[in-house]
Amino acid sequence: MRSFADLNEQEILALAISLEEEHGRIYAEYAHGLVGEYPASAKVFTNMAEEENEHRRWLIDLYTKKFGQHIPLIRRQDVKGFLRHEPIWMVQPLGLDKVRAQAEAIEAETRQFYLKALQKTSDASIRKLIGDLAEAEAKHVSLAQQLEQTHLTGDAKAGEQMTAQRAFVLQYVQPGLTGLIDGSVSTLAPIFAAAFATQNTWQTFLVGMAASIGAGISMGIAEAMSDDGMITGRGHPWFRGGITGLMTALGGLGHTLPYLIPNFWTATTVAAAVVAVELWLIAWIRSKYMDTPFWRASFEVVVGGLIVFAVGILIGSA
């Protein structure tokens, strides 16, 4: 994958052409999927698709004037920093809430891409077109927000509140939840395997400390290196990595600290109770911020946690 910072003006235009073409097709699919239940919203997405196709033609016209007929194939998945959008347009019937949220995320990300591209271009004609496209994407974000205000809630939220909420989820909730899940679930096996293998609370505590802190460092570095945050708006990579690493370590330490209790069975009982609290907290966060029904989030987290928990006990008792 290429870093966005390494792209030149020709490659930036080629990537913009690819993005506009992809978005036009996505919005056309939205319109097709919504026309039965939400005809007014379907028309909005039809118009957005036509605008994206017009933007693509503008970009191609400028590109051919500047660089010739060959347009290199550069897609979002070829450049670091873009989010992967789930193909919800393939699911029928389409839900307007999910469509609205994804359209808003796409447009916000694309506008951020154009604003960053402005900083890397010096050609006057390219800067003018990119600036115009950034403004057009901002209008599309407003359209996506209006869909929610019209169809989903009676009490419309201000656009600034929606933007702040989205940034909070991207920059804090998602990396924190990723760390908490990894720290709480992945450390279960080594900690409880050590506990039942040794039945020594101090040795189990040392294993838990090593697993938790090691996992925190590993997850923090991995998250920081996964996305520079320039286009996605997910925040500074090392700040986001710090959140992930800290929550990973805390997730493991939660059921490690009870092994400071000298009695093995008392410590294990307390640790198991802490695990139950951790799994409930993960399910609650997923339900509140990730639009996942609580019963489904609970089922997925509990089943996964119990499997890892059982693996640790079985291996430790072997």
Rosetta blueprint (number, residue, H / E / L):
1 M L
2 R E
3 S L
4 F H
5 A H
6 D H
7 L L
8 N L
9 E H
10 Q H
11 E H
12 I H
13 L H
14 A H
15 L H
16 A H
17 I H
18 S H
19 L H
20 E H
21 E H
22 E H
23 H H
24 G H
25 R H
26 I H
27 Y H
28 A H
29 E H
30 Y H
31 A H
32 H H
33 G H
34 L H
35 V L
36 G L
37 E L
38 Y L
39 P H
40 A H
41 S H
42 A H
43 K H
44 V H
45 F H
46 T H
47 N H
48 M H
49 A H
50 E H
51 E H
52 E H
53 N H
54 E H
55 H H
56 R H
57 R H
58 W H
59 L H
60 I H
61 D H
62 L H
63 Y H
64 T H
65 K H
66 K H
67 F H
68 G L
69 Q L
70 H L
71 I L
72 P L
73 L L
74 I L
75 R L
76 R H
77 Q H
78 D H
79 V E
80 K L
81 G L
82 F L
83 L L
84 R L
85 H L
86 E L
87 P L
88 I H
89 W H
90 M H
91 V L
92 Q L
93 P L
94 L L
95 G L
96 L H
97 D H
98 K H
99 V H
100 R H
101 A H
102 Q H
103 A H
104 E H
105 A H
106 I H
107 E H
108 A H
109 E H
110 T H
111 R H
112 Q H
113 F H
114 Y H
115 L H
116 K H
117 A H
118 L H
119 Q H
120 K H
121 T L
122 S L
123 D L
124 A H
125 S H
126 I H
127 R H
128 K H
129 L H
130 I H
131 G H
132 D H
133 L H
134 A H
135 E H
136 A H
137 E H
138 A H
139 K H
140 H H
141 V H
142 S H
143 L H
144 A H
145 Q H
146 Q H
147 L H
148 E H
149 Q H
150 T H
151 H H
152 L L
153 T L
154 G L
155 D L
156 A L
157 K L
158 A L
159 G H
160 E H
161 Q H
162 M H
163 T H
164 A H
165 Q H
166 R H
167 A H
168 F H
169 V H
170 L H
171 Q H
172 Y H
173 V H
174 Q H
175 P H
176 G H
177 L H
178 T H
179 G H
180 L H
181 I H
182 D H
183 G H
184 S H
185 V H
186 S H
187 T L
188 L H
189 A H
190 P H
191 I H
192 F H
193 A H
194 A H
195 A H
196 F H
197 A H
198 T H
199 Q L
200 N L
201 T H
202 W H
203 Q H
204 T H
205 F H
206 L H
207 V H
208 G H
209 M H
210 A H
211 A H
212 S H
213 I H
214 G H
215 A H
216 G H
217 I H
218 S H
219 M H
220 G H
221 I H
222 A H
223 E H
224 A H
225 M H
226 S H
227 D L
228 D L
229 G L
230 M L
231 I L
232 T L
233 G L
234 R L
235 G L
236 H L
237 P H
238 W H
239 F H
240 R H
241 G H
242 G H
243 I H
244 T H
245 G H
246 L H
247 M H
248 T H
249 A H
250 L H
251 G H
252 G H
253 L H
254 G H
255 H L
256 T L
257 L H
258 P H
259 Y H
260 L H
261 I L
262 P L
263 N L
264 F H
265 W H
266 T H
267 A H
268 T H
269 T H
270 V H
271 A H
272 A H
273 A H
274 V H
275 V H
276 A H
277 V H
278 E H
279 L H
280 W H
281 L H
282 I H
283 A H
284 W H
285 I H
286 R H
287 S H
288 K H
289 Y H
290 M L
291 D L
292 T L
293 P L
294 F H
295 W H
296 R H
297 A H
298 S H
299 F H
300 E H
301 V H
302 V H
303 V H
304 G H
305 G H
306 L H
307 I H
308 V H
309 F H
310 A H
311 V H
312 G H
313 I H
314 L H
315 I H
316 G H
317 S H
318 A L
